[in-house]
Amino acid sequence: MLTGKQRSYLKKLAQTVQPAVIVGRAGVTDTVMQTIDEYLTANELLKVAIQEGAELEAKETANQIADELKADFVQAIGRRFVLYRRAKDPAKRKITQRMQDEM
């Protein structure tokens, strides 16, 4: 669970990040889940876009994915949302400034 300060810090970092995964009209498929899982393992912070025409709500979809992948929901704006999952291996952690102080 993220604190308010941690969430604010991650929102700031996410502003410059482009969506790395796009959820299409087929919705959240196994392939999409696997891609999100792999990306979070490698990068910790992920922005996802929901394609126009997909019948999904960003916040609801983000919370569902976060629950399944044991990640944290950071924010949803329009058809985009941001997820964060801390790397298990301390050597692979990329987001450390402020986050370590808060965790």
C-alpha positions as CSV (number, residue, x, y, z in Angstrom):
1,M,0.0,0.0,0.0
2,L,1.4,3.4,-1.0
3,T,1.3,6.4,1.2
4,G,0.2,9.8,-0.2
5,K,3.7,11.0,-0.5
6,Q,4.8,7.9,-2.4
7,R,1.8,8.1,-4.7
8,S,2.6,11.8,-5.4
9,Y,6.2,11.0,-6.2
10,L,5.2,8.2,-8.6
11,K,2.7,10.5,-10.3
12,K,5.4,13.0,-10.9
13,L,7.7,10.3,-12.4
14,A,4.8,9.0,-14.6
15,Q,4.3,12.4,-16.3
16,T,7.2,11.8,-18.6
17,V,6.5,8.1,-19.3
18,Q,4.8,7.1,-22.5
19,P,2.3,4.2,-22.4
20,A,4.2,1.0,-22.8
21,V,1.1,-1.3,-23.1
22,I,-2.1,-0.6,-24.9
23,V,-5.2,-2.6,-24.0
24,G,-7.3,-3.2,-27.1
25,R,-10.9,-4.0,-27.8
26,A,-10.4,-7.6,-26.7
27,G,-9.8,-6.3,-23.2
28,V,-7.4,-7.6,-20.6
29,T,-6.2,-10.8,-22.2
30,D,-3.6,-13.3,-20.8
31,T,-1.1,-11.8,-23.2
32,V,-1.7,-8.3,-21.9
33,M,-1.4,-9.5,-18.3
34,Q,1.9,-11.3,-19.1
35,T,3.2,-8.2,-20.9
36,I,2.3,-6.0,-17.9
37,D,3.8,-8.4,-15.5
38,E,7.1,-8.6,-17.4
39,Y,7.3,-4.8,-17.8
40,L,6.6,-4.2,-14.1
41,T,9.3,-6.7,-13.2
42,A,11.8,-4.9,-15.4
43,N,10.8,-1.3,-14.8
44,E,8.7,-1.0,-11.7
45,L,6.5,1.9,-13.1
46,L,4.2,1.4,-16.0
47,K,1.7,3.6,-17.9
48,V,-1.1,1.7,-19.8
49,A,-3.4,3.2,-22.4
50,I,-6.9,1.8,-23.2
51,Q,-7.7,1.9,-26.9
52,E,-10.7,3.9,-28.1
53,G,-13.6,1.5,-28.6
54,A,-12.6,-0.7,-25.7
55,E,-15.5,-1.0,-23.3
56,L,-13.3,-0.6,-20.2
57,E,-13.0,2.0,-17.4
58,A,-9.4,2.9,-16.6
59,K,-9.7,3.0,-12.8
60,E,-11.6,-0.3,-12.6
61,T,-9.3,-2.0,-15.1
62,A,-6.2,-0.7,-13.3
63,N,-7.4,-2.0,-9.9
64,Q,-8.3,-5.4,-11.3
65,I,-4.8,-5.7,-12.9
66,A,-3.1,-4.4,-9.8
67,D,-4.9,-7.0,-7.6
68,E,-4.0,-9.9,-9.9
69,L,-0.3,-8.9,-10.3
70,K,0.2,-7.7,-6.7
71,A,1.0,-4.2,-7.9
72,D,-0.1,-0.7,-6.7
73,F,-2.5,1.5,-8.5
74,V,-1.0,5.0,-8.8
75,Q,-3.5,7.0,-10.8
76,A,-6.0,7.0,-13.7
77,I,-6.5,9.9,-16.0
78,G,-8.9,9.6,-19.0
79,R,-8.1,6.3,-20.8
80,R,-4.7,5.9,-19.2
81,F,-3.5,4.5,-15.9
82,V,-0.3,4.0,-14.0
83,L,0.8,1.0,-12.0
84,Y,3.8,0.4,-9.7
85,R,5.4,-2.7,-8.3
86,R,8.6,-2.6,-6.3
87,A,11.3,-4.9,-7.5
88,K,12.0,-7.8,-5.2
89,D,15.7,-7.7,-5.7
90,P,17.2,-4.5,-4.2
91,A,19.9,-4.4,-6.8
92,K,17.2,-4.1,-9.6
93,R,15.3,-1.3,-8.0
94,K,15.2,1.7,-10.2
95,I,12.9,3.9,-8.1
96,T,14.6,4.5,-4.9
97,Q,14.7,8.2,-4.1
98,R,12.0,9.1,-1.6
99,M,10.4,5.7,-1.9
100,Q,12.9,4.1,0.4
101,D,12.3,6.8,3.0
102,E,8.6,6.2,2.9
103,M,8.5,2.4,2.8
